[in-house]
């Protein structure tokens, strides 16, 4: 298994995937980048801390330690866009979510380099993830694949206004049973935070590729707005313009007290996923 893939195995019918929490860059690309900080700007910050109870639940965790700037393991490997007609980033991103270039002029990865990274990094991650899904599916009549994400709350290039707190994605209902979706929605709604299902984020390639309820694999993505559990810049002045995510303000440190309500909510959600799959 590659050193940059982190796996914690459990026997419960639940796999938690974290494809965007990694910060590692590969040496051969660092000299081509505008800055390492910019390459890491769109990391799903502190998600691994928010969900650090996953192993204690008996669930399986699969996480890449590589930055999404190296390769995005939650994008279609063919290069097809997840959201045709809407702004997004590529399999090997060349810009931030805000459209800022990641690479120095002329240093962007070409077709051959993208193919190399896919073989070296994308394929091994999915070999591990697929193996864990198959292992648990062999033990249980059905399992849940939970794809854990977060994103900055205000990104005008990607969505209008401020993103909802909880963003549930089930590929428009195709990747998991409606009963599981309804249960997760009810937990989110009980918190007092705002929730939307299959809105701007309907689930990435992981949710869409592995979710197959007819074969006992129910996949669901939860995209959290970062402000739910961490302090985003200029929160008190968002109405006067988009916040500035800069080196000295982003990312902020993880605060247990601020994160506690969301941590409790995601714990309840994952417990519900295990119950749905048939284990109390």
FIMAR-951106 format. One record per residue (C-alpha): residue number from 1; residue in one letter; z negated, x negated, y. Coordinates in steps of 0.1 Angstrom, whole numbers, plus 5000, padded with zeros to 4 digits. Layout:
<sites>
(site NUM; A; (Z; X; Y)) ...
</sites>
This chain:
<sites>
(site 1; X; (5000; 5000; 5000)) (site 2; X; (5008; 4986; 5035)) (site 3; X; (4979; 4973; 5054)) (site 4; X; (4987; 4995; 5084)) (site 5; X; (4984; 5028; 5063)) (site 6; X; (4948; 5040; 5061)) (site 7; X; (4940; 5063; 5032)) (site 8; X; (4907; 5078; 5022)) (site 9; X; (4910; 5098; 4990)) (site 10; X; (4891; 5130; 4982)) (site 11; X; (4894; 5157; 4956)) (site 12; X; (4893; 5188; 4979)) (site 13; X; (4927; 5206; 4982)) (site 14; X; (4932; 5193; 5018)) (site 15; X; (4952; 5164; 5032)) (site 16; X; (4947; 5155; 5069)) (site 17; X; (4975; 5135; 5084)) (site 18; X; (4972; 5115; 5116)) (site 19; X; (5006; 5102; 5125)) (site 20; X; (5000; 5093; 5161)) (site 21; X; (4966; 5077; 5164)) (site 22; X; (4977; 5042; 5158)) (site 23; X; (4977; 5015; 5185)) (site 24; X; (4992; 4985; 5167)) (site 25; X; (5025; 4971; 5179)) (site 26; X; (5047; 4947; 5159)) (site 27; X; (5051; 4912; 5173)) (site 28; X; (5089; 4912; 5173)) (site 29; X; (5090; 4941; 5198)) (site 30; X; (5063; 4932; 5222)) (site 31; X; (5084; 4907; 5242)) (site 32; X; (5110; 4935; 5247)) (site 33; X; (5086; 4960; 5261)) (site 34; X; (5079; 4968; 5297)) (site 35; X; (5042; 4967; 5289)) (site 36; X; (5021; 4972; 5258)) (site 37; X; (4999; 4997; 5277)) (site 38; X; (5030; 5019; 5285)) (site 39; X; (5040; 5017; 5248)) (site 40; X; (5006; 5031; 5239)) (site 41; X; (5003; 5057; 5266)) (site 42; X; (5013; 5087; 5244)) (site 43; X; (4989; 5079; 5216)) (site 44; X; (4968; 5108; 5202)) (site 45; X; (4937; 5092; 5216)) (site 46; X; (4904; 5094; 5198)) (site 47; X; (4916; 5120; 5172)) (site 48; X; (4903; 5098; 5144)) (site 49; X; (4868; 5099; 5161)) (site 50; X; (4870; 5137; 5166)) (site 51; X; (4878; 5142; 5129)) (site 52; X; (4856; 5114; 5115)) (site 53; X; (4839; 5139; 5092)) (site 54; X; (4870; 5144; 5071)) (site 55; X; (4859; 5121; 5042)) (site 56; X; (4825; 5137; 5040)) (site 57; X; (4843; 5170; 5033)) (site 58; X; (4860; 5156; 5003)) (site 59; X; (4893; 5158; 5020)) (site 60; X; (4920; 5132; 5019)) (site 61; X; (4930; 5113; 5051)) (site 62; X; (4963; 5096; 5056)) (site 63; X; (4967; 5077; 5089)) (site 64; X; (4991; 5051; 5102)) (site 65; X; (4976; 5023; 5123)) (site 66; X; (5010; 5016; 5139)) (site 67; X; (5018; 5029; 5174)) (site 68; X; (5043; 5057; 5175)) (site 69; X; (5063; 5034; 5198)) (site 70; X; (5071; 5013; 5167)) (site 71; X; (5084; 5043; 5149)) (site 72; X; (5074; 5080; 5150)) (site 73; X; (5067; 5091; 5115)) (site 74; X; (5066; 5127; 5127)) (site 75; X; (5103; 5128; 5137)) (site 76; X; (5133; 5137; 5116)) (site 77; X; (5145; 5104; 5100)) (site 78; X; (5181; 5116; 5105)) (site 79; X; (5175; 5115; 5142)) (site 80; X; (5180; 5152; 5146)) (site 81; X; (5159; 5166; 5175)) (site 82; X; (5129; 5188; 5166)) (site 83; X; (5135; 5210; 5197)) (site 84; X; (5172; 5211; 5205)) (site 85; X; (5178; 5215; 5242)) (site 86; X; (5143; 5204; 5252)) (site 87; X; (5130; 5170; 5262)) (site 88; X; (5114; 5150; 5234)) (site 89; X; (5112; 5114; 5221)) (site 90; X; (5132; 5097; 5194)) (site 91; X; (5125; 5083; 5160)) (site 92; X; (5121; 5049; 5178)) (site 93; X; (5110; 5061; 5212)) (site 94; X; (5127; 5044; 5242)) (site 95; X; (5107; 5064; 5269)) (site 96; X; (5072; 5078; 5274)) (site 97; X; (5068; 5116; 5275)) (site 98; X; (5072; 5112; 5313)) (site 99; X; (5106; 5096; 5309)) (site 100; X; (5094; 5061; 5318)) (site 101; X; (5114; 5034; 5300)) (site 102; X; (5094; 5015; 5273)) (site 103; X; (5119; 4986; 5270)) (site 104; X; (5132; 4961; 5294)) (site 105; X; (5169; 4967; 5303)) (site 106; X; (5191; 4961; 5274)) (site 107; X; (5163; 4955; 5249)) (site 108; X; (5161; 4990; 5235)) (site 109; X; (5163; 4992; 5196)) (site 110; X; (5199; 4995; 5184)) (site 111; X; (5211; 5013; 5153)) (site 112; X; (5204; 4984; 5129)) (site 113; X; (5169; 4979; 5143)) (site 114; X; (5161; 5015; 5140)) (site 115; X; (5173; 5014; 5103)) (site 116; X; (5151; 4984; 5097)) (site 117; X; (5120; 5000; 5111)) (site 118; X; (5127; 5032; 5091)) (site 119; X; (5128; 5012; 5059)) (site 120; X; (5098; 4990; 5068)) (site 121; X; (5075; 5016; 5084)) (site 122; X; (5087; 5052; 5081)) (site 123; X; (5095; 5053; 5044)) (site 124; X; (5063; 5036; 5033)) (site 125; X; (5041; 5060; 5053)) (site 126; X; (5058; 5090; 5038)) (site 127; X; (5057; 5075; 5003)) (site 128; X; (5019; 5074; 5006)) (site 129; X; (5017; 5109; 5022)) (site 130; X; (5039; 5124; 4996)) (site 131; X; (5020; 5107; 4968)) (site 132; X; (4987; 5121; 4980)) (site 133; X; (5001; 5156; 4983)) (site 134; X; (5015; 5154; 4948)) (site 135; X; (4982; 5141; 4935)) (site 136; X; (4962; 5170; 4948)) (site 137; X; (4988; 5195; 4941)) (site 138; X; (4986; 5185; 4904)) (site 139; X; (4949; 5194; 4905)) (site 140; X; (4950; 5226; 4926)) (site 141; X; (4972; 5257; 4926)) (site 142; X; (4976; 5253; 4963)) (site 143; X; (4967; 5228; 4989)) (site 144; X; (4967; 5225; 5027)) (site 145; X; (4984; 5197; 5047)) (site 146; X; (4968; 5196; 5081)) (site 147; X; (4986; 5176; 5108)) (site 148; X; (4961; 5165; 5135)) (site 149; X; (4974; 5158; 5170)) (site 150; X; (4966; 5157; 5207)) (site 151; X; (4986; 5154; 5239)) (site 152; X; (4980; 5151; 5276)) (site 153; X; (4975; 5185; 5293)) (site 154; X; (5000; 5181; 5320)) (site 155; X; (5035; 5167; 5313)) (site 156; X; (5061; 5184; 5335)) (site 157; X; (5090; 5168; 5316)) (site 158; X; (5079; 5185; 5283)) (site 159; X; (5063; 5218; 5294)) (site 160; X; (5056; 5239; 5324)) (site 161; X; (5021; 5241; 5340)) (site 162; X; (4990; 5232; 5319)) (site 163; X; (4992; 5232; 5281)) (site 164; X; (4970; 5256; 5262)) (site 165; X; (4939; 5241; 5246)) (site 166; X; (4948; 5249; 5210)) (site 167; X; (4984; 5248; 5200)) (site 168; X; (4990; 5259; 5164)) (site 169; X; (5023; 5251; 5147)) (site 170; X; (5036; 5265; 5115)) (site 171; X; (5074; 5262; 5119)) (site 172; X; (5075; 5298; 5132)) (site 173; X; (5056; 5310; 5101)) (site 174; X; (5076; 5292; 5075)) (site 175; X; (5053; 5263; 5066)) (site 176; X; (5021; 5282; 5056)) (site 177; X; (5008; 5316; 5045)) (site 178; X; (5002; 5340; 5074)) (site 179; X; (4966; 5345; 5061)) (site 180; X; (4958; 5309; 5068)) (site 181; X; (4974; 5310; 5102)) (site 182; X; (4954; 5341; 5111)) (site 183; X; (4921; 5325; 5099)) (site 184; X; (4928; 5294; 5121)) (site 185; X; (4937; 5316; 5150)) (site 186; X; (4905; 5336; 5147)) (site 187; X; (4884; 5304; 5148)) (site 188; X; (4902; 5291; 5178)) (site 189; X; (4899; 5324; 5196)) (site 190; X; (4862; 5326; 5189)) (site 191; X; (4856; 5293; 5209)) (site 192; X; (4865; 5307; 5243)) (site 193; X; (4893; 5281; 5246)) (site 194; X; (4929; 5291; 5251)) (site 195; X; (4951; 5293; 5220)) (site 196; X; (4989; 5297; 5214)) (site 197; X; (5007; 5298; 5180)) (site 198; X; (5043; 5284; 5177)) (site 199; X; (5047; 5280; 5214)) (site 200; X; (5060; 5248; 5228)) (site 201; X; (5048; 5230; 5197)) (site 202; X; (5058; 5246; 5164)) (site 203; X; (5050; 5216; 5142)) (site 204; X; (5067; 5183; 5138)) (site 205; X; (5088; 5169; 5109)) (site 206; X; (5057; 5165; 5087)) (site 207; X; (5048; 5202; 5090)) (site 208; X; (5084; 5212; 5085)) (site 209; X; (5093; 5188; 5057)) (site 210; X; (5062; 5192; 5035)) (site 211; X; (5053; 5228; 5042)) (site 212; X; (5065; 5249; 5012)) (site 213; X; (5041; 5278; 5005)) (site 214; X; (5062; 5289; 4975)) (site 215; X; (5054; 5256; 4959)) (site 216; X; (5017; 5257; 4968)) (site 217; X; (5018; 5234; 4999)) (site 218; X; (5007; 5250; 5031)) (site 219; X; (5013; 5229; 5062)) (site 220; X; (4998; 5235; 5096)) (site 221; X; (4998; 5214; 5128)) (site 222; X; (4971; 5216; 5155)) (site 223; X; (4980; 5200; 5188)) (site 224; X; (4949; 5198; 5211)) (site 225; X; (4952; 5194; 5248)) (site 226; X; (4933; 5162; 5255)) (site 227; X; (4911; 5178; 5282)) (site 228; X; (4894; 5198; 5254)) (site 229; X; (4875; 5168; 5242)) (site 230; X; (4881; 5140; 5267)) (site 231; X; (4881; 5135; 5305)) (site 232; X; (4917; 5135; 5319)) (site 233; X; (4924; 5120; 5354)) (site 234; X; (4920; 5141; 5385)) (site 235; X; (4910; 5173; 5365)) (site 236; X; (4896; 5189; 5396)) (site 237; X; (4929; 5184; 5416)) (site 238; X; (4956; 5195; 5391)) (site 239; X; (4967; 5223; 5413)) (site 240; X; (4978; 5199; 5440)) (site 241; X; (5001; 5179; 5417)) (site 242; X; (5003; 5163; 5382)) (site 243; X; (4975; 5138; 5373)) (site 244; X; (4982; 5101; 5374)) (site 245; X; (4977; 5085; 5340)) (site 246; X; (4973; 5048; 5349)) (site 247; X; (4960; 5017; 5332)) (site 248; X; (4925; 5019; 5348)) (site 249; X; (4921; 5056; 5340)) (site 250; X; (4939; 5061; 5306)) (site 251; X; (4926; 5064; 5280)) (site 252; X; (4890; 5073; 5290)) (site 253; X; (4862; 5065; 5265)) (site 254; X; (4853; 5090; 5239)) (site 255; X; (4823; 5112; 5249)) (site 256; X; (4804; 5128; 5220)) (site 257; X; (4788; 5155; 5242)) (site 258; X; (4821; 5166; 5258)) (site 259; X; (4838; 5166; 5224)) (site 260; X; (4811; 5185; 5205)) (site 261; X; (4825; 5220; 5209)) (site 262; X; (4859; 5210; 5198)) (site 263; X; (4845; 5189; 5170)) (site 264; X; (4826; 5219; 5157)) (site 265; X; (4858; 5241; 5160)) (site 266; X; (4880; 5217; 5140)) (site 267; X; (4853; 5213; 5114)) (site 268; X; (4852; 5251; 5109)) (site 269; X; (4890; 5251; 5108)) (site 270; X; (4892; 5224; 5081)) (site 271; X; (4864; 5242; 5061)) (site 272; X; (4885; 5273; 5063)) (site 273; X; (4915; 5254; 5050)) (site 274; X; (4896; 5243; 5020)) (site 275; X; (4883; 5279; 5013)) (site 276; X; (4919; 5292; 5016)) (site 277; X; (4931; 5268; 4990)) (site 278; X; (4905; 5281; 4966)) (site 279; X; (4875; 5258; 4967)) (site 280; X; (4842; 5270; 4984)) 
</sites>
